Amino acid sequence: MDRPSKKRRASDLLPCRDEDSTASANPQQTAGFDAEIMQKQLELFVRNGNVDTAQILGELLVSIALFPSDSEAHNGKKSARAEADESFLSRRRGEDFVETANYARTLSPAFHSKTLRLFADLMLAKREFKRAIRYYHHSCRDMSVVTNEQELEVKLKVARCYVELECIHEAIEVLKSTPLEGRTLSMNLLLGKLYVNEGLQNKAEESYTAALRQNPYALEAALALTELAAAKDASPDAFSGSDGTARAGDGSKLTPATVRHHEIEHFYSDLAAKPNAADIGLSQVDSSWMRTLVAAHMDVERGNYRAAVESFNTLDRVFPKNLHCLVRKGALEIDQELLHQAHVTFKRARQTDDLNLAFMDRYANCLRKGNSRTNLNDLVQELFKISNTSAEAWLAAAYYNDVKGDFETALQFSERAIAERHRHAPAHLLRGELLLRMHRPQPALKAFWTACRLTRSLQAYTGIITSYCDLFAIGVNRYKEALATAKSVVKLYPQKAQSFVLFGSVLALSSEHREQARQALQKALSMEPRKLSTNFALADLLVEDGNLRGAIDRLQALGERHPREEVFTKLAYVYSMDKQYAEALKYFHQALRLNPGSTEALQGLDRLEKLMRGEDPDELSNSMEQMEPEEQEESIETSEYLSP
């Protein structure tokens, strides 16, 4: 009799299962997990922001979702993604996954699509944007189970991921793939913003208008349309120098911009007049203050500051102490050089919400201009307590160091503000100012043009033209570009004295156009007699003509009316040129009494002391030859700008 073998097959050790019992077994129990319950929990964790727990659960569930769906296997139609998934799975030990794969195929493709969407949402919440894009694409591999609403939501989220990755073109292409009439409100708002960033103003207007018609309370679209409307009124010349160059030689006559009426200005009144306004979702009561809000922002864009302030005051009576109006009113008061009023307005804004960061860099600039060093230091400390990664906090710190005269540190902080927010125009403006103070007009010019592309403003154009003038002074002749830009500024801001100051400053570079320069400056003075830059430019013109006594008389009269540090410093410099050193010394000290940290006054005093010792303070600069301006081929018709 044969002895039984000690070796036994592994199959002999397993209990026998008949076919009927196998067929009747629950697929969930066979696979060892319940996918539906897991998905519900994943959705709950993602919604509640429990990202770590959601990721653990999601990574488990995603492995099931990436199995080929039953419909794909049944129809025999497999996408490239599905084939790649199967190729990946085939490298596993197939016998270990048969039951799991069978269970995965019993789940609907829509179930797997939702799992992948939830996991993509999780990656978006964790700011893992590339992974989010990948899983959003996975979720749409079978479009037959994706509803139109889900598809639009996925496209919007993919576009937002691309924006975070600074892939603006890709984001636009994703949103554009849906026709205008099929886009959601959020898609139109994002697309409008991206078009503005890319300089595609007509397309931006189309998207924002569509958004506002979808929901009249989408005030972001309404205010963006006011900016676009103001840009339409502008001369094309105004945007010709995006990289520091401008078109010159254009002989066409330019006249001051006429005020056009745009759809956004009467959008709410027209909508409220419709019998079905309530059906659209607009309250008759709300349409009134909405019109006022649009009017306020339109006046801001057109430079009608008084009308804008009145509109903001009207809104403040409807919504007492609202932050939106307070900070913008404060910014307008800074533009009008009403620094004390601006300080009071921003203090009210801080009392309303002391954790708000928006516009607080404007407040810091107000304190800088008013030389309130202690208050500015306190504000910087408070802003950094709120956030040490905000552009506003770093820019405020840059302003503080500028007041102290530490230009290098101020420049570094302004660049840090730009790093935190690339498209923050005030940071680029300050960077340009600092570079000019450090006698670096070429990079300053680029900084000001960048600021102008981001937010067209008179301050940016002032920096651009000042940079051109400084370049001219060191022998780099950019007279044509400066003149073309100055003409554009007069067209853009015909109601602002500063535009004529800039125009006159450029004309003064050419000896043959001094009289026209004087006319431009006199026109500016008649518009705003208190404006310092106008008086300074006229004094400079007198100095260029050799009339130092006339310049001194003008500045002395100005100092009596406005006893400010800048006036006394300017007066001291002119006295130095006239070799009246005792008077120059007196006024430098007078300026330093008002502002002990004044860099210009301290530098002027140092220069004066060298002159009094018989030294040459301009030894280095004397070695550089100044180039005479080239003959201008175009005729400069100043009368069209200077007519009343």
Secondary structure per residue as TSV (DSSP state, phi and psi in degrees):
chain	resnum	aa	ss	phi	psi
A	1	M	-	360.0	132.0
A	2	D	-	-71.6	138.2
A	3	R	-	-78.9	140.6
A	4	P	-	-65.7	142.4
A	5	S	-	-72.5	142.6
A	6	K	S	-75.1	-22.6
A	7	K	-	-83.7	131.5
A	8	R	-	-125.4	144.6
A	9	R	-	-71.5	149.2
A	10	A	H	-64.1	-30.2
A	11	S	H	-67.1	-26.0
A	12	D	H	-70.5	-20.7
A	13	L	H	-84.6	-16.7
A	14	L	S	-84.0	142.3
A	15	P	-	-67.1	144.7
A	16	C	-	-79.4	136.2
A	17	R	-	-121.7	128.9
A	18	D	-	-79.1	161.6
A	19	E	H	-63.4	-34.9
A	20	D	H	-64.9	-43.5
A	21	S	H	-67.9	-33.7
A	22	T	H	-66.9	-41.8
A	23	A	H	-66.7	-32.2
A	24	S	H	-87.2	-4.7
A	25	A	S	-66.8	145.1
A	26	N	-	-67.9	125.1
A	27	P	H	-55.9	-35.3
A	28	Q	H	-63.1	-44.2
A	29	Q	H	-67.5	-37.1
A	30	T	H	-65.2	-44.3
A	31	A	H	-73.5	-27.2
A	32	G	T	93.7	12.5
A	33	F	S	-157.8	162.0
A	34	D	-	-114.3	99.3
A	35	A	H	-64.2	-37.1
A	36	E	H	-65.8	-44.3
A	37	I	H	-64.9	-40.5
A	38	M	H	-61.9	-40.3
A	39	Q	H	-67.0	-40.1
A	40	K	H	-61.6	-40.5
A	41	Q	H	-69.0	-38.3
A	42	L	H	-60.8	-45.4
A	43	E	H	-60.6	-40.5
A	44	L	H	-64.9	-45.0
A	45	F	H	-66.1	-40.4
A	46	V	H	-64.5	-43.9
A	47	R	H	-63.7	-36.3
A	48	N	H	-88.1	-1.9
A	49	G	T	79.5	18.4
A	50	N	-	-85.6	74.7
A	51	V	H	-68.9	-36.9
A	52	D	H	-67.1	-46.9
A	53	T	H	-63.0	-41.7
A	54	A	H	-62.3	-36.9
A	55	Q	H	-68.1	-41.7
A	56	I	H	-60.6	-49.4
A	57	L	H	-66.3	-40.5
A	58	G	H	-65.3	-41.0
A	59	E	H	-64.3	-32.3
A	60	L	H	-69.0	-45.4
A	61	L	H	-73.3	-32.9
A	62	V	H	-62.9	-34.9
A	63	S	H	-60.9	-31.5
A	64	I	H	-76.1	-40.1
A	65	A	H	-65.5	-25.0
A	66	L	T	-82.4	-4.3
A	67	F	S	-66.6	147.9
A	68	P	-	-62.2	137.8
A	69	S	-	-74.7	162.5
A	70	D	H	-63.3	-36.7
A	71	S	H	-69.0	-36.3
A	72	E	H	-63.8	-43.8
A	73	A	H	-66.0	-39.0
A	74	H	H	-69.6	-44.0
A	75	N	H	-80.6	-15.1
A	76	G	T	69.8	14.2
A	77	K	-	-106.6	115.2
A	78	K	-	-125.5	131.1
A	79	S	-	-74.4	169.3
A	80	A	H	-60.4	-36.1
A	81	R	H	-65.2	-42.9
A	82	A	H	-65.3	-40.3
A	83	E	H	-64.1	-38.1
A	84	A	H	-65.4	-39.0
A	85	D	H	-61.6	-45.0
A	86	E	H	-65.7	-37.2
A	87	S	H	-61.5	-40.4
A	88	F	H	-65.8	-43.5
A	89	L	H	-68.3	-29.9
A	90	S	H	-67.2	-18.5
A	91	R	T	-79.4	-10.6
A	92	R	S	-82.3	169.8
A	93	R	-	-76.2	101.9
A	94	G	G	-54.8	-35.7
A	95	E	G	-67.0	-19.8
A	96	D	G	-82.2	-12.4
A	97	F	T	-123.0	9.2
A	98	V	H	-58.8	-50.8
A	99	E	H	-67.0	-38.5
A	100	T	H	-64.6	-42.1
A	101	A	H	-64.5	-40.7
A	102	N	H	-62.1	-41.6
A	103	Y	H	-65.5	-41.0
A	104	A	H	-59.8	-36.0
A	105	R	H	-74.4	-19.6
A	106	T	H	-76.9	-19.5
A	107	L	S	-79.9	145.8
A	108	S	-	-73.6	153.3
A	109	P	H	-57.3	-34.1
A	110	A	H	-63.8	-35.0
A	111	F	H	-64.2	-46.3
A	112	H	H	-64.9	-38.6
A	113	S	H	-61.6	-41.5
A	114	K	H	-66.2	-40.5
A	115	T	H	-57.7	-46.0
A	116	L	H	-68.1	-35.6
A	117	R	H	-64.9	-43.4
A	118	L	H	-62.4	-40.7
A	119	F	H	-69.1	-36.4
A	120	A	H	-63.7	-40.5
A	121	D	H	-59.2	-39.7
A	122	L	H	-63.3	-44.4
A	123	M	H	-63.7	-36.1
A	124	L	H	-64.2	-43.0
A	125	A	H	-63.8	-32.5
A	126	K	T	-87.0	3.0
A	127	R	T	63.5	27.6
A	128	E	-	-96.6	78.3
A	129	F	H	-69.4	-37.3
A	130	K	H	-66.3	-40.3
A	131	R	H	-66.0	-38.9
A	132	A	H	-60.0	-46.0
A	133	I	H	-59.6	-43.2
A	134	R	H	-59.8	-46.5
A	135	Y	H	-75.7	-28.0
A	136	Y	H	-63.9	-41.3
A	137	H	H	-64.5	-41.3
A	138	H	H	-57.3	-39.4
A	139	S	H	-67.3	-19.8
A	140	C	T	-107.6	21.3
A	141	R	S	-69.4	-25.4
A	142	D	S	-119.0	92.9
A	143	M	G	-69.3	-13.0
A	144	S	G	-68.1	-20.2
A	145	V	G	-107.8	6.2
A	146	V	S	-104.2	122.6
A	147	T	-	-74.1	163.3
A	148	N	H	-60.9	-40.9
A	149	E	H	-62.4	-43.1
A	150	Q	H	-65.8	-38.5
A	151	E	H	-63.0	-44.0
A	152	L	H	-65.2	-38.8
A	153	E	H	-64.5	-42.4
A	154	V	H	-64.0	-44.0
A	155	K	H	-60.0	-42.4
A	156	L	H	-62.1	-44.4
A	157	K	H	-68.9	-37.3
A	158	V	H	-63.3	-42.6
A	159	A	H	-61.6	-41.3
A	160	R	H	-63.9	-36.3
A	161	C	H	-63.2	-43.7
A	162	Y	H	-63.0	-37.4
A	163	V	H	-62.3	-43.8
A	164	E	H	-63.7	-30.7
A	165	L	T	-86.0	3.4
A	166	E	T	61.8	31.5
A	167	C	-	-102.7	73.3
A	168	I	H	-66.5	-41.9
A	169	H	H	-60.1	-44.0
A	170	E	H	-63.7	-40.0
A	171	A	H	-62.2	-43.7
A	172	I	H	-62.6	-43.0
A	173	E	H	-62.5	-39.7
A	174	V	H	-61.9	-45.0
A	175	L	H	-71.6	-36.8
A	176	K	H	-66.4	-22.0
A	177	S	T	-63.8	-16.9
A	178	T	S	-99.1	127.7
A	179	P	-	-58.9	155.8
A	180	L	G	-52.9	-44.3
A	181	E	G	-70.3	-16.1
A	182	G	G	-99.4	-4.4
A	183	R	-	-78.6	149.6
A	184	T	-	-81.7	169.6
A	185	L	H	-57.6	-47.1
A	186	S	H	-62.8	-37.1
A	187	M	H	-64.8	-42.8
A	188	N	H	-66.0	-39.9
A	189	L	H	-63.9	-45.7
A	190	L	H	-66.9	-41.9
A	191	L	H	-64.9	-39.1
A	192	G	H	-60.3	-43.7
A	193	K	H	-64.2	-41.2
A	194	L	H	-67.3	-38.8
A	195	Y	H	-63.9	-40.0
A	196	V	H	-60.6	-45.6
A	197	N	H	-60.5	-32.1
A	198	E	T	-90.0	1.5
A	199	G	T	78.0	14.0
A	200	L	-	-93.8	78.7
A	201	Q	H	-70.0	-38.9
A	202	N	H	-64.5	-42.2
A	203	K	H	-67.1	-36.9
A	204	A	H	-62.7	-43.0
A	205	E	H	-61.7	-40.5
A	206	E	H	-60.9	-45.3
A	207	S	H	-69.0	-43.7
A	208	Y	H	-66.9	-37.4
A	209	T	H	-64.1	-41.7
A	210	A	H	-62.0	-40.7
A	211	A	H	-63.7	-42.6
A	212	L	H	-68.0	-33.0
A	213	R	H	-72.2	-28.1
A	214	Q	H	-70.8	-37.2
A	215	N	-	-152.5	106.8
A	216	P	T	-64.6	-12.6
A	217	Y	T	-86.6	1.7
A	218	A	-	-76.5	75.9
A	219	L	H	-67.5	-23.7
A	220	E	H	-56.8	-42.5
A	221	A	H	-68.5	-41.2
A	222	A	H	-60.9	-45.0
A	223	L	H	-72.8	-34.0
A	224	A	H	-64.7	-36.3
A	225	L	H	-68.0	-29.9
A	226	T	H	-65.6	-40.1
A	227	E	H	-64.8	-42.5
A	228	L	H	-67.1	-36.0
A	229	A	H	-64.5	-43.0
A	230	A	H	-64.8	-36.8
A	231	A	H	-65.4	-33.1
A	232	K	H	-65.7	-32.4
A	233	D	H	-71.8	-17.5
A	234	A	S	-76.3	155.6
A	235	S	-	-71.4	143.8
A	236	P	G	-57.7	-26.6
A	237	D	G	-58.8	-28.5
A	238	A	G	-64.7	-21.8
A	239	F	G	-113.4	17.4
A	240	S	S	-81.5	-16.1
A	241	G	-	-109.9	55.3
A	242	S	T	-66.1	-23.1
A	243	D	T	-118.6	23.6
A	244	G	S	95.4	10.7
A	245	T	-	-121.4	156.1
A	246	A	-	-139.6	154.0
A	247	R	-	-73.5	132.2
A	248	A	-	-124.7	164.0
A	249	G	-	84.0	6.5
A	250	D	-	-78.0	110.6
A	251	G	-	-85.1	-0.6
A	252	S	-	-67.6	141.9
A	253	K	-	-75.1	141.5
A	254	L	-	-115.2	136.2
A	255	T	-	-119.9	155.1
A	256	P	-	-54.8	142.9
A	257	A	-	-61.2	132.9
A	258	T	-	-90.2	149.0
A	259	V	-	-80.1	118.4
A	260	R	-	-98.6	158.2
A	261	H	-	-103.5	130.8
A	262	H	-	-113.6	161.1
A	263	E	G	-56.6	-38.2
A	264	I	G	-64.2	-26.9
A	265	E	G	-69.6	-27.8
A	266	H	G	-119.6	16.8
A	267	F	H	-61.1	-49.6
A	268	Y	H	-72.5	-35.2
A	269	S	H	-67.8	-40.0
A	270	D	H	-65.7	-40.8
A	271	L	H	-67.9	-40.9
A	272	A	H	-66.4	-27.1
A	273	A	H	-76.1	-15.8
A	274	K	S	-73.2	141.5
A	275	P	T	-64.6	-24.0
A	276	N	T	-101.6	26.0
A	277	A	H	-59.3	-38.6
A	278	A	H	-66.0	-35.3
A	279	D	H	-66.5	-34.7
A	280	I	H	-69.0	-25.4
A	281	G	T	110.6	12.2
A	282	L	-	-105.4	125.4
A	283	S	-	-79.4	140.2
A	284	Q	H	-60.8	-36.7
A	285	V	H	-66.7	-43.1
A	286	D	H	-68.9	-29.8
A	287	S	H	-60.7	-28.5
A	288	S	H	-67.5	-52.3
A	289	W	H	-71.5	-26.3
A	290	M	H	-65.3	-39.8
A	291	R	H	-61.6	-41.1
A	292	T	H	-63.8	-40.8
A	293	L	H	-63.0	-45.6
A	294	V	H	-62.8	-42.3
A	295	A	H	-62.0	-40.3
A	296	A	H	-61.3	-47.6
A	297	H	H	-70.3	-33.0
A	298	M	H	-66.4	-39.6
A	299	D	H	-66.8	-35.7
A	300	V	H	-61.0	-47.0
A	301	E	H	-64.9	-32.2
A	302	R	H	-89.5	-3.1
A	303	G	T	82.5	12.6
A	304	N	-	-87.1	74.4
A	305	Y	H	-65.6	-39.7
A	306	R	H	-63.4	-45.0
A	307	A	H	-63.1	-38.2
A	308	A	H	-64.2	-44.5
A	309	V	H	-62.6	-40.6
A	310	E	H	-61.4	-41.0
A	311	S	H	-66.3	-41.3
A	312	F	H	-64.8	-36.7
A	313	N	H	-64.5	-38.4
A	314	T	H	-61.6	-44.9
A	315	L	H	-65.3	-33.7
A	316	D	H	-66.6	-29.6
A	317	R	H	-73.9	-30.9
A	318	V	H	-77.0	-43.1
A	319	F	S	-121.9	84.6
A	320	P	T	-57.9	134.3
A	321	K	T	58.1	33.0
A	322	N	-	-76.4	138.4
A	323	L	H	-66.2	-38.6
A	324	H	H	-54.9	-49.0
A	325	C	H	-74.5	-37.5
A	326	L	H	-61.4	-50.0
A	327	V	H	-69.3	-34.2
A	328	R	H	-74.7	-33.5
A	329	K	H	-65.2	-41.4
A	330	G	H	-60.8	-41.1
A	331	A	H	-63.9	-39.1
A	332	L	H	-64.7	-39.5
A	333	E	H	-65.9	-33.5
A	334	I	H	-64.3	-43.7
A	335	D	H	-60.7	-31.2
A	336	Q	T	-87.4	4.2
A	337	E	T	62.2	26.7
A	338	L	-	-93.6	72.4
A	339	L	H	-68.2	-38.8
A	340	H	H	-65.6	-44.0
A	341	Q	H	-62.8	-40.4
A	342	A	H	-63.2	-40.6
A	343	H	H	-60.2	-43.5
A	344	V	H	-65.2	-42.2
A	345	T	H	-64.1	-44.5
A	346	F	H	-68.6	-31.8
A	347	K	H	-63.9	-39.1
A	348	R	H	-62.2	-40.0
A	349	A	H	-64.2	-39.6
A	350	R	H	-67.1	-35.8
A	351	Q	H	-68.5	-32.2
A	352	T	H	-68.5	-43.3
A	353	D	-	-154.3	99.2
A	354	D	T	-79.4	-2.1
A	355	L	T	-102.4	-0.1
A	356	N	-	-73.0	136.0
A	357	L	-	-104.2	-25.2
A	358	A	T	-59.8	131.3
A	359	F	T	71.6	2.3
A	360	M	H	-72.4	-21.9
A	361	D	H	-69.8	-30.4
A	362	R	H	-66.2	-40.2
A	363	Y	H	-62.1	-42.0
A	364	A	H	-61.2	-38.9
A	365	N	H	-65.3	-37.1
A	366	C	H	-60.5	-45.6
A	367	L	H	-66.5	-35.2
A	368	R	H	-63.6	-47.5
A	369	K	H	-64.0	-32.3
A	370	G	T	-86.5	2.9
A	371	N	T	57.0	35.7
A	372	S	-	-90.6	75.0
A	373	R	H	-63.8	-41.7
A	374	T	H	-64.8	-47.4
A	375	N	H	-62.1	-37.4
A	376	L	H	-66.6	-41.8
A	377	N	H	-61.1	-42.9
A	378	D	H	-62.3	-41.8
A	379	L	H	-64.3	-42.1
A	380	V	H	-59.6	-44.9
A	381	Q	H	-61.4	-41.9
A	382	E	H	-66.5	-39.9
A	383	L	H	-66.5	-39.1
A	384	F	H	-70.2	-26.8
A	385	K	H	-67.5	-32.2
A	386	I	H	-73.5	-47.0
A	387	S	-	-161.1	133.3
A	388	N	S	-101.8	12.9
A	389	T	S	-122.8	16.6
A	390	S	-	-96.4	144.2
A	391	A	H	-63.3	-34.8
A	392	E	H	-62.6	-42.4
A	393	A	H	-65.7	-44.8
A	394	W	H	-68.0	-35.8
A	395	L	H	-69.9	-38.1
A	396	A	H	-61.1	-40.6
A	397	A	H	-63.9	-36.8
A	398	A	H	-64.8	-41.7
A	399	Y	H	-60.4	-41.2
A	400	Y	H	-62.9	-43.6
A	401	N	H	-69.8	-28.5
A	402	D	H	-65.1	-43.1
A	403	V	H	-60.3	-38.0
A	404	K	H	-73.4	-12.8
A	405	G	T	88.2	8.3
A	406	D	-	-91.6	80.9
A	407	F	H	-69.0	-34.9
A	408	E	H	-61.9	-47.9
A	409	T	H	-65.6	-40.8
A	410	A	H	-60.1	-39.9
A	411	L	H	-64.8	-42.5
A	412	Q	H	-62.3	-41.3
A	413	F	H	-69.8	-35.4
A	414	S	H	-65.9	-37.1
A	415	E	H	-70.0	-31.6
A	416	R	H	-67.1	-38.5
A	417	A	H	-62.3	-39.9
A	418	I	H	-65.6	-38.6
A	419	A	H	-63.3	-35.7
A	420	E	H	-72.4	-33.0
A	421	R	-	-147.8	101.6
A	422	H	T	-60.6	-32.4
A	423	R	T	-101.0	28.9
A	424	H	-	-92.2	99.4
A	425	A	H	-58.6	-42.7
A	426	P	H	-57.6	-32.2
A	427	A	H	-67.8	-40.6
A	428	H	H	-66.9	-36.3
A	429	L	H	-61.9	-47.6
A	430	L	H	-64.1	-39.9
A	431	R	H	-58.2	-42.4
A	432	G	H	-63.0	-43.9
A	433	E	H	-59.2	-45.0
A	434	L	H	-65.6	-40.4
A	435	L	H	-64.5	-36.0
A	436	L	H	-65.0	-41.7
A	437	R	H	-64.6	-29.0
A	438	M	T	-90.2	13.0
A	439	H	T	60.7	44.8
A	440	R	-	-127.2	70.8
A	441	P	H	-67.8	-28.7
A	442	Q	H	-66.0	-53.5
A	443	P	H	-65.2	-28.4
A	444	A	H	-63.0	-41.2
A	445	L	H	-59.1	-43.2
A	446	K	H	-64.6	-39.4
A	447	A	H	-63.6	-41.8
A	448	F	H	-68.8	-37.7
A	449	W	H	-65.9	-36.7
A	450	T	H	-61.5	-46.0
A	451	A	H	-60.2	-39.0
A	452	C	H	-68.5	-37.2
A	453	R	H	-64.4	-37.0
A	454	L	H	-74.5	-47.2
A	455	T	S	-144.2	107.1
A	456	R	-	-64.7	123.8
A	457	S	-	-150.9	155.7
A	458	L	H	-65.2	-32.8
A	459	Q	H	-63.6	-40.3
A	460	A	H	-65.8	-43.0
A	461	Y	H	-65.5	-34.2
A	462	T	H	-60.8	-43.9
A	463	G	H	-64.0	-39.7
A	464	I	H	-62.3	-49.3
A	465	I	H	-69.7	-36.4
A	466	T	H	-62.6	-39.1
A	467	S	H	-63.3	-43.2
A	468	Y	H	-59.7	-43.5
A	469	C	H	-64.5	-40.8
A	470	D	H	-65.7	-38.1
A	471	L	H	-63.6	-41.0
A	472	F	H	-60.4	-39.2
A	473	A	H	-65.4	-27.0
A	474	I	T	-101.0	12.5
A	475	G	T	99.4	6.2
A	476	V	-	-100.4	106.7
A	477	N	-	-84.6	103.8
A	478	R	-	-120.6	36.9
A	479	Y	H	-61.1	-42.5
A	480	K	H	-63.2	-44.1
A	481	E	H	-63.8	-40.9
A	482	A	H	-63.3	-42.6
A	483	L	H	-66.8	-42.2
A	484	A	H	-62.2	-41.1
A	485	T	H	-67.4	-41.3
A	486	A	H	-63.0	-38.2
A	487	K	H	-61.9	-41.8
A	488	S	H	-62.7	-38.9
A	489	V	H	-64.4	-40.6
A	490	V	H	-63.0	-37.4
A	491	K	H	-69.6	-39.0
A	492	L	H	-72.9	-38.2
A	493	Y	-	-128.6	62.8
A	494	P	T	-67.0	-18.6
A	495	Q	T	-93.3	-0.1
A	496	K	-	-105.0	129.9
A	497	A	H	-61.8	-34.7
A	498	Q	H	-60.4	-31.0
A	499	S	H	-64.7	-36.8
A	500	F	H	-77.2	-27.7
A	501	V	H	-62.5	-45.4
A	502	L	H	-65.7	-41.8
A	503	F	H	-61.9	-44.7
A	504	G	H	-65.2	-36.7
A	505	S	H	-63.9	-38.1
A	506	V	H	-70.4	-44.9
A	507	L	H	-60.2	-33.3
A	508	A	T	-66.6	-15.6
A	509	L	T	-68.1	-24.0
A	510	S	S	-104.3	123.6
A	511	S	G	-61.4	-30.1
A	512	E	G	-79.7	-6.5
A	513	H	G	-117.7	22.9
A	514	R	H	-63.5	-39.2
A	515	E	H	-65.5	-41.4
A	516	Q	H	-64.5	-36.1
A	517	A	H	-62.2	-42.4
A	518	R	H	-64.4	-39.5
A	519	Q	H	-62.0	-42.5
A	520	A	H	-62.4	-42.6
A	521	L	H	-70.4	-36.3
A	522	Q	H	-65.4	-37.4
A	523	K	H	-63.3	-42.4
A	524	A	H	-61.7	-40.8
A	525	L	H	-66.3	-35.5
A	526	S	H	-69.6	-26.8
A	527	M	H	-79.2	-42.0
A	528	E	-	-139.9	86.8
A	529	P	T	-62.6	-25.1
A	530	R	T	-85.4	-6.5
A	531	K	-	-70.8	122.6
A	532	L	H	-66.9	-42.3
A	533	S	H	-60.3	-34.4
A	534	T	H	-66.8	-48.0
A	535	N	H	-62.7	-39.1
A	536	F	H	-64.5	-42.1
A	537	A	H	-64.4	-39.7
A	538	L	H	-65.6	-39.0
A	539	A	H	-63.6	-41.1
A	540	D	H	-61.9	-38.1
A	541	L	H	-65.8	-39.7
A	542	L	H	-63.9	-38.9
A	543	V	H	-64.3	-43.6
A	544	E	H	-61.4	-32.6
A	545	D	T	-81.3	-2.6
A	546	G	T	84.0	7.2
A	547	N	-	-92.7	70.4
A	548	L	H	-65.6	-36.0
A	549	R	H	-63.0	-42.0
A	550	G	H	-63.4	-39.2
A	551	A	H	-65.3	-41.4
A	552	I	H	-63.6	-44.8
A	553	D	H	-60.9	-42.5
A	554	R	H	-63.0	-45.0
A	555	L	H	-71.1	-33.8
A	556	Q	H	-65.2	-42.5
A	557	A	H	-63.8	-38.9
A	558	L	H	-65.7	-40.2
A	559	G	H	-64.4	-32.5
A	560	E	H	-68.9	-36.3
A	561	R	H	-79.9	-37.6
A	562	H	S	-133.9	83.5
A	563	P	-	-73.6	81.9
A	564	R	-	-118.4	156.6
A	565	E	H	-55.8	-43.3
A	566	E	H	-62.6	-38.0
A	567	V	H	-65.6	-45.9
A	568	F	H	-67.6	-35.3
A	569	T	H	-65.3	-44.9
A	570	K	H	-61.7	-42.4
A	571	L	H	-63.5	-39.9
A	572	A	H	-63.6	-39.6
A	573	Y	H	-62.7	-41.4
A	574	V	H	-68.3	-38.9
A	575	Y	H	-61.3	-36.8
A	576	S	H	-62.4	-42.5
A	577	M	H	-62.7	-33.3
A	578	D	T	-85.1	4.5
A	579	K	T	61.0	26.3
A	580	Q	-	-96.1	74.2
A	581	Y	H	-65.4	-35.5
A	582	A	H	-63.6	-42.9
A	583	E	H	-67.0	-40.7
A	584	A	H	-60.7	-44.0
A	585	L	H	-60.2	-41.7
A	586	K	H	-60.2	-45.0
A	587	Y	H	-76.9	-31.0
A	588	F	H	-61.7	-43.3
A	589	H	H	-66.7	-34.4
A	590	Q	H	-64.9	-40.2
A	591	A	H	-64.9	-40.3
A	592	L	H	-71.4	-25.3
A	593	R	H	-67.4	-35.2
A	594	L	H	-75.7	-35.5
A	595	N	-	-145.3	93.3
A	596	P	T	-60.5	-21.2
A	597	G	T	-97.5	11.1
A	598	S	-	-62.0	113.7
A	599	T	H	-64.7	-43.0
A	600	E	H	-64.5	-41.0
A	601	A	H	-67.2	-40.9
A	602	L	H	-65.7	-42.1
A	603	Q	H	-66.3	-39.9
A	604	G	H	-64.4	-38.7
A	605	L	H	-64.9	-41.2
A	606	D	H	-62.9	-41.3
A	607	R	H	-64.6	-41.4
A	608	L	H	-63.0	-41.4
A	609	E	H	-62.5	-36.1
A	610	K	H	-65.8	-41.7
A	611	L	H	-62.1	-41.1
A	612	M	H	-68.6	-23.6
A	613	R	T	-87.9	-1.2
A	614	G	T	86.0	11.0
A	615	E	-	-88.9	161.8
A	616	D	-	-98.1	106.7
A	617	P	T	-73.4	-14.8
A	618	D	T	-108.4	30.4
A	619	E	T	-58.3	-42.3
A	620	L	T	-72.3	-44.1
A	621	S	G	-71.3	-25.0
A	622	N	G	-66.0	-21.5
A	623	S	G	-76.5	-10.8
A	624	M	S	-97.8	132.0
A	625	E	-	-87.2	137.7
A	626	Q	-	-92.0	134.4
A	627	M	-	-83.4	139.3
A	628	E	-	-76.5	144.5
A	629	P	-	-62.7	141.8
A	630	E	-	-69.9	157.5
A	631	E	-	-62.8	133.8
A	632	Q	-	-89.5	125.7
A	633	E	S	-75.9	-31.3
A	634	E	S	-84.3	152.7
A	635	S	-	-85.6	135.6
A	636	I	-	-98.7	100.3
A	637	E	-	-90.4	88.8
A	638	T	T	-78.1	-20.8
A	639	S	H	-60.1	-33.0
A	640	E	H	-68.8	-22.1
A	641	Y	H	-91.6	-27.4
A	642	L	H	-99.9	-2.2
A	643	S	-	-67.9	144.5
A	644	P	-	-63.3	360.0
